[in-house]
Amino acid sequence: MQEIRARATPRPRAALVVADVPEDLDESESEPEVGDDIDEDDLEDPISSSGAEFD
């Protein structure tokens, strides 16, 4: 009787990815504060920007 040996294949390892993030990065600065003025020019009219025409 022949002995069958399984070939040992290495399992793939999970890659560890580390991003280079500056220490002085403050996430709260990117969010608008309560009471900040909103520039109305930056807002789009959803009806006129959809391209739909109404009679």
N, C-alpha and C positions, 0 to 999 in steps of 0.2 A: 504494500500500500504506500502510495506516494504522499509525502507531507506537503500540503499547499501552504505557502507562506504569503500573507498579504504584505504588499509593499507599504512601508510606512511613509505616508506623505504628510509633510508638515501642514498644519492648519493655518489658514491666513489669520494674521493678527489684525486687530482693529487699529486703524491709524489715529494717532492723537494729533490734532491740529491746534496749534496755539497761535492766536492772533496777537499781533503787536499793537496793544492798545495803550495810548498815553495815559499816565497816571492822573493827569489834571483834567481828564475828560469828565464833564459833569452833565449827566443826562437831563437834569432839570432845566438847563439853559435852553434846550432845543424845544421845549414845550412852552406854549404861550401862558403867561401868567393871567390870573383872573383880573379883569379890568383893563387888559391891554386893548388898545384901539385896533379895530379891524378895518383894513383898507378896502373900501367897497369896490375899488377898481379890480381887486384880485378875485372878487366873487363873480361867478358866471350865472346868468339867468338860465335855469335848467330848461325852460320852455323854448327859448329862442336858440339855445345851443343844440337842441335835439334835432332840429331840422324839420320838425313837424309843422304843417301849416293848418291853421284853423280858419273857418269861414265865419 
